[in-house]
Amino acid sequence: MGNGIKVAVVGLGFGASWVAAYQDHPAVAGVAICDPDAELRGSVAERHGIDATFESFDDLLAAGGYDAVHLLTPIPLHVEQTLAALDAGVHCACAIPMAMSIPELERVVDAQRVSSAIYMLMETAVYSNSALYVRELAETGALGDLQFLRCAHYQNMEGWPAYWEGLPPMYYSTHALGPVLAVAGKAASSVQCLGSGCLPDDLRGEYGNPYPVQTALVRLADSPVVCEVTRCLFEMTRGFQERFDVYGNRMAFEWPQVDGEEPVVFRVDGEPLPPGRRSRPTDIERVTPPDFADRVPEELRGHVRGGAGGNFRPHMVHEFMSAILEKRPPAIDASVAANWTAVGICAHESAMDGGVAVAIPPFGA
Ligand SMILES: NC(=O)c1ccc[n+]([C@@H]2O[C@H](COP(=O)([O-])OP(=O)(O)OC[C@H]3O[C@@H](n4cnc5c(N)ncnc54)[C@H](O)[C@@H]3O)[C@@H](O)[C@H]2O)c1
């Protein structure tokens, strides 16, 4: 290994799909893998030519020599592993969710503040080609004034590991919320949520959540804009989608109804309405968002994919590595991540209390 960043990918289910992008990043000097499943560990090591393998996360941290970890472990492990990494001064990227309670979020934000290491929430939906495209539309002013945001994540987790059963749908809502909150560039300030439908007793798991679906309205700090978010995990018929719609007064973007189709943009001009004219003509067009390959190093361009979704991995690996090199907070740092994650936690609290407005606590103040 040279002088570059030494990274360990921890958890090799979804995690296995990230290894190649780390290996190809020019700032990375070496990649290790960690998973208690010996067979899986062996097969990922062989496929990617990796020598450094660890059975346990504790062994990995105790071995030293790794600058960064990317946690892709089961949800209930995220907080303790994040805290262990930050306490050891190891940069930490973590799959969503950041945590499942407000005190846990506060613990991670506090640990990051006193650590020499950075924390990045790996919210993949923020790095789809469509999300990058709409952020650019917002930043260049093409959308005009932002007026409304809508987002949803529909997924049926039947047959997935037991920790999904009964998980309040909003606890895993940043795939929906992340892109629109990133476009707005504002923190969420409060949320009102209702639960919908009825989850059978055998799917309520350990969380006591009775709802297959939750739907909420989120207010943004220092902004007149409201965001509508819907999330389902079980027992609602719908093809998988992580989707968002963004409406400005000059332009809007809508995710296609079915993945595989192209998104739609709506445009109106800003000229004075001609006398006698009722309503403004709306130009409607299907678009293919660009792949933003020029935003990643040449070595990673082979990982970039076209289409509405694209491949978030090269963009996210590059952001994590760049933030480490540049000694700056990453785009989704601990306080941003805590705000986004807290929306879902507070939304569930609201749903369990008949839809009352719940304030999102401040983080990182
Ligand atoms: N688009 C996305 O952002 C996206 C997609 C899929 C999964 N995820 C998240 O990624 C994480 C992993 O998802 P998954 O479906 O692969 O989960 P999983 O439950 O299938 O487990 C992943 C791996 O973690 C390993 N593991 C268990 N305990 C471990 C430990 N102590 N240390 C190291 N490894 C350990 C398991 O052996 C398994 O191979 C979850 O948090 C999930 O929420 C995110």
Ligand as a Chemical Component Dictionary entry (heavy atoms), coordinates in Angstrom:
data_LIG
# 
_chem_comp.id                   LIG 
_chem_comp.type                 NON-POLYMER 
_chem_comp.pdbx_formal_charge   0 
_chem_comp.three_letter_code    LIG 
# 
loop_
_chem_comp_atom.comp_id 
_chem_comp_atom.atom_id 
_chem_comp_atom.alt_atom_id 
_chem_comp_atom.type_symbol 
_chem_comp_atom.charge 
_chem_comp_atom.model_Cartn_x 
_chem_comp_atom.model_Cartn_y 
_chem_comp_atom.model_Cartn_z 
_chem_comp_atom.pdbx_ordinal 
LIG N1  N1  N 0  -29.325 2.312   -1.757 1  
LIG C1  C1  C 0  -28.925 2.188   -0.505 2  
LIG O1  O1  O 0  -28.514 3.149   0.124  3  
LIG C2  C2  C 0  -28.987 0.841   0.161  4  
LIG C3  C3  C 0  -29.326 -0.312  -0.546 5  
LIG C4  C4  C 0  -29.283 -1.533  0.129  6  
LIG C5  C5  C 0  -28.928 -1.565  1.475  7  
LIG N2  N2  N 1  -28.625 -0.406  2.115  8  
LIG C6  C6  C 0  -28.186 -0.409  3.510  9  
LIG O2  O2  O 0  -26.924 -1.053  3.530  10 
LIG C7  C7  C 0  -26.799 -1.864  4.686  11 
LIG C8  C8  C 0  -26.505 -3.280  4.278  12 
LIG O3  O3  O 0  -27.626 -3.794  3.590  13 
LIG P1  P1  P 0  -27.716 -5.363  3.262  14 
LIG O4  O4  O 0  -29.059 -5.563  2.642  15 
LIG O5  O5  O -1 -26.492 -5.789  2.573  16 
LIG O6  O6  O 0  -27.736 -5.905  4.782  17 
LIG P2  P2  P 0  -27.635 -7.396  5.387  18 
LIG O7  O7  O 0  -28.420 -7.423  6.642  19 
LIG O8  O8  O 0  -27.944 -8.366  4.306  20 
LIG O9  O9  O 0  -26.111 -7.527  5.851  21 
LIG C9  C9  C 0  -24.997 -7.135  5.120  22 
LIG C10 C10 C 0  -23.770 -7.890  5.584  23 
LIG O10 O10 O 0  -23.325 -7.418  6.849  24 
LIG C11 C11 C 0  -22.651 -8.497  7.452  25 
LIG N3  N3  N 0  -22.489 -8.266  8.885  26 
LIG C12 C12 C 0  -23.309 -8.628  9.914  27 
LIG N4  N4  N 0  -22.777 -8.241  11.083 28 
LIG C13 C13 C 0  -21.597 -7.629  10.800 29 
LIG C14 C14 C 0  -20.571 -7.011  11.586 30 
LIG N5  N5  N 0  -20.683 -6.942  12.918 31 
LIG N6  N6  N 0  -19.490 -6.487  10.962 32 
LIG C15 C15 C 0  -19.368 -6.565  9.619  33 
LIG N7  N7  N 0  -20.300 -7.132  8.817  34 
LIG C16 C16 C 0  -21.397 -7.644  9.400  35 
LIG C17 C17 C 0  -23.544 -9.687  7.137  36 
LIG O11 O11 O 0  -22.817 -10.926 7.241  37 
LIG C18 C18 C 0  -23.958 -9.389  5.691  38 
LIG O12 O12 O 0  -23.087 -10.013 4.754  39 
LIG C19 C19 C 0  -28.101 -1.685  5.473  40 
LIG O13 O13 O 0  -27.907 -0.701  6.431  41 
LIG C20 C20 C 0  -29.087 -1.179  4.444  42 
LIG O14 O14 O 0  -29.998 -0.319  5.062  43 
LIG C21 C21 C 0  -28.636 0.784   1.488  44 
# 
loop_
_chem_comp_bond.comp_id 
_chem_comp_bond.atom_id_1 
_chem_comp_bond.atom_id_2 
_chem_comp_bond.value_order 
_chem_comp_bond.pdbx_ordinal 
LIG N1  C1  SING 1  
LIG C1  O1  DOUB 2  
LIG C1  C2  SING 3  
LIG C2  C3  SING 4  
LIG C2  C21 DOUB 5  
LIG C3  C4  DOUB 6  
LIG C4  C5  SING 7  
LIG C5  N2  DOUB 8  
LIG N2  C6  SING 9  
LIG N2  C21 SING 10 
LIG C6  O2  SING 11 
LIG C6  C20 SING 12 
LIG O2  C7  SING 13 
LIG C7  C8  SING 14 
LIG C7  C19 SING 15 
LIG C8  O3  SING 16 
LIG O3  P1  SING 17 
LIG P1  O4  DOUB 18 
LIG P1  O5  SING 19 
LIG P1  O6  SING 20 
LIG O6  P2  SING 21 
LIG P2  O7  DOUB 22 
LIG P2  O8  SING 23 
LIG P2  O9  SING 24 
LIG O9  C9  SING 25 
LIG C9  C10 SING 26 
LIG C10 O10 SING 27 
LIG C10 C18 SING 28 
LIG O10 C11 SING 29 
LIG C11 N3  SING 30 
LIG C11 C17 SING 31 
LIG N3  C12 SING 32 
LIG N3  C16 SING 33 
LIG C12 N4  DOUB 34 
LIG N4  C13 SING 35 
LIG C13 C14 SING 36 
LIG C13 C16 DOUB 37 
LIG C14 N5  SING 38 
LIG C14 N6  DOUB 39 
LIG N6  C15 SING 40 
LIG C15 N7  DOUB 41 
LIG N7  C16 SING 42 
LIG C17 O11 SING 43 
LIG C17 C18 SING 44 
LIG C18 O12 SING 45 
LIG C19 O13 SING 46 
LIG C19 C20 SING 47 
LIG C20 O14 SING 48 
# 
